[in-house]
Amino acid sequence: MLVLLILFPLAMGIGTFLESWYSTDAARIWIYNAWWFEVLMLLLIVNFMGNIKKYNLLSREKISVLILHLSFIFILLGALVTRYIGDEGVMPIRENTTSNTYLSEKTYLNVFIDGERNGLPERKTLKPQQLLLSEHTNNNFKIKDDFDSKDFTISYNSFRENIAEGLVLDPSGERYIKLVEAADGNRREHYIKEGEVSSILQAMTLGWQPQLLVAAPNRLPIDQHLGILGADVEGDFTDVFRQRNRQRDLGFWCHRKAPLGL
C-alpha cells in the first residue's frame, strides 16, 4: 500500500514535467493513458477497499478514517470513468447564439477509399480510428483493409507538431505585405504580394503598391466608403484602420519586412 501511495503521485509529478518539457499529448502517451498507470489506480482502489475491511473502518469510532478512504476511492473511480466513458472538447458559444456541437479534444483518422466497382464509382469509408500522436513518441500504426477484393495497408510515416505556413526572409525573394485581421473573435493572417490584390472575408479588396495601400468595398453593407487606407507602409507596424459594420468588427494592421520570400 505504501509503495502504491509513493508511485502514484510520483508518476503524476513526472507527467507534469513531461508536459512542460515536451507536450501534453506526449505526457498522455507516456503516463496518463498508459496501461500501467490504469493498473496503478485499480490497485489503489483494491487496497483502499481492503483496508476498510481489514481495519473494520465501518465502525462509528473510525468514521473519519472511513470517509478518507471512501474519498480516495471515489476520486480514483471518477478518473477511470473519465478515462473510459467521459469526453472532453471545446464548444465556442458567442453572445446571443446557441450551439449543439463541440470540437472534441480527441484526434481521429478518417479514411475514404474512392474507386470503381462493376464500372460504377464507389466510396468506402473506414471506421474512424482514434489517434494520440506526438513527435516525441513512437506513433507507429497500420490499417489493413480491402476494396473490391484488393488488399491495401495504410502505415504511419511521420508526425510534426505546431507546423505553420508563413513567410521567411530571403534577400532574393519577392516583396509581400502581411495583414493581420481580427473578426468574430478570431485572428487571421493574409499575405499580399506586391502589385497584386486580395479579397478579405468577401468584404473588401486590398491592393498593395510601394508606399500605397488601397481598399475598396465588395458590395456588403458597410458604413463608410474605403479609399486610401495608408500612404506609408514602410514602418514595422502601421495602424491602418478600424472599420465597423453590422456583422463584425474588423481590425487590420499592416506589417512589412522587405524583401521577403516564400
N, C-alpha and C positions, 0 to 999 in steps of 0.2 A: 504493500500500500504506500509506504513512504517513497519507494523508488518511483512509483507512478506519479505521485504528487510533485516530485522533482522534475521528472522528464516532461510532463505536460506543460508547465509554464516555461521551461527551458526551450521547448520546441516552438512555442508561440513567440518567445523573445527573439529567437533566431529568425523566425519568419518575418518579424518586424524589421530587422536589419536587412534581410534579403529584399524586402520591398523597397527600401531606400537605396540599396546598392544596385539592384537590377531593375525589377518591375513587379507590380502586383501579380501579374499572371505567372511570373517565374516563382514567386513565393507560394502561389496556389499549387503549382505543379510539384514543387519540391516538398512543401509542408502541408498546407491546409487541405488539399484534395488528395493527398497521398493515402494509400490503403493503411499504412502503419499508424497514421495519425487517427484514423477512424477506429482502429483496433484499440489504440490507447484510450480513447473516450469510452468505448464499450467496457474495457477492463475496469476503468474507474467507476462506472455505473454499477458493475457487478460487485466491486469491493465495497462501495458505499452501502449497497443493499445487504451485503453480508455482514457488515459491521452493525447494522440495525438489529439483526437477529442475534449476532454473537454477543453483543453487549446489552441486549434487552433494552433498547432505546425507546420502546413503546410505553414504558412506564412513565407515570406522571413526574417523577423526580428527575427524569432525564429528558424532559420535553424540549429544552433549549438545544441540546445536542442533536435531538431528532430533527428539529427544524433546520439546523445547519446542514445535516446530511441530505434531507429532502431538497433543500435549496440547490445543492450541487447536482443532485440527480436531475431535477427539472431543467437546470441550465444546460447540462450535457444532452438531455433528451431534446431540448429545443434546438441545440446545434445540429443534432442528427436530422431532425425534421427539416430544418432549413437546408441542409445538405442534399437530402433526397427528395423532398416534396416542394420546398419553397422555391420562389423565383424572384430575381432582382432585375430592376430595369429603371428607365428614366421616362417620365411622362411629362413633357412640357405642356403646361396649360396657361395660356395667356389670359389676361383680364377680359371678362365678359364672353368667354368661349368655353366650349365643352369638348371633351375628348374621351374616346373609348378604346384607344390603342396606346401602347407604350413600346419603347425600344428596349429589348432585352439586353442584359449585360453579357449574355452568353453568345458565343460565336458559332454559327452553323455553316457548314459547307453544303451548298445546293448544286446538284449535278444534273444537267439536261443533256440527253443524247439525241441529236437530230439525225435522221436517216430516212431510208425508204424501206417499206415492206410491201411486197407484191406490187411494186410500181407506184405506190402511194406514199406521200410524205408522212412521217410519223415521228413523234417526240416521246421519248421515255424519260420519266422523272424518277430519280432515285430518292430514297428516303433521306431527308436532311440528317447529316451527321454532325453531332456536336464536337467542336474542337476547342482546345485550350492551347494556344501557341505562344512561344516566347523564343526570341533569337538566342537566348542563353541556355536553352534546354534541348533535349533530343525530342524532336517532333515527328519522327518517322511514323508513317501510316500508309496503308494500302487499301484500296477499294477494288474488289473483283466483282464483275458482273458480266452480262452478255446482252447483245442486241441482235435480234434476228439470227439467233444461233451462233453468233460470233462473240467469242470471249474477249474482254478487254480488262486492263488493270490501270488504275489511277494511283500513282505513288507520289509521296512528298518530295519536293525538290529543295526549297529554301524558304526562309521567312525573315523579313526585316521589319523592325518597328519604327514608328514615327517618321515615315518617309513622306516628304512634302515636295511639291513641284514649285519651282521658283526660278529666279534669275541668278546667275553667277557672274562675277566680274571677269571681263575679258577685254584686254586692250584693243584687240582687233574685232570685237563684236559690234553688233548693231545697237543703236540707242533706243531705250524704252523709257516710258514713264509709268510709275506704279501708283494706282489709285486704290485707296482703302475706303470701302463703302460700308456703312453701318445702316441696316434696315431691319425692322421687325426683331430687334434684339440680337441679330446675327452679324458677324463680321465677314466680309468677302473682299478678296483682293483681285484687282484687274490690272493687266499689263497691256499698254497700248504702244505699238511700235511707231516710231517717228514717221509722220506722213500718212498714217492710217487712222481709221475711225473705229469705234467700238460702241455697241449698244449695251447700256446698263439697265438691267431689270425691265427692259422694254419701256422705260420711262424717258430716256434721253439718249442722244448720240453724242459721244465725245470724240473730238479730233485733236491731235497734237502736232504742232509745228514748232520749230525752235522759237523760244520766247513767247509762245502763244498757246493758250488752252481754251478751246471753244466748245460750247454745249448748246444743243437745240432740243426742244421737247418733241416727243414721239406720240402725239395725239392722245395723251392721258390728261385727266382733269388736274392740272397744276395751277397754282395760284398766281404765278408770275412768269413772264417770258424770260427765258435764259439766253444770254448772249455771250459776250466775252467774260469768262469767269476769273481769269487771272492773266496778267501780262508778263509776270516774272516767275518762271518755274525753275530758276537756276539754283535756288537755295536747297538746303537739305530737306526742310519741311515748309510747305506753304499752305496756310489755311485757305482753301479755295472758296468754299461757300457752304451754307447750310440752308436747305430748302425744304419746306413742309408742304405736303399735300394732304388730301383727305384720307388716303390709305396708309401712309407711312411717313416716318420722319427720316430723311436721308442726310447723312453726313459724309462729306468727301474730303479727303486730304491728299495732297499731291506730294510725291516723293520721287526724286530722281538722282541717280548716281551714274554719270556717264563716263566712259562708254560701258554698256552692258551687253552681255551675250547670253544666249540660251545654252 
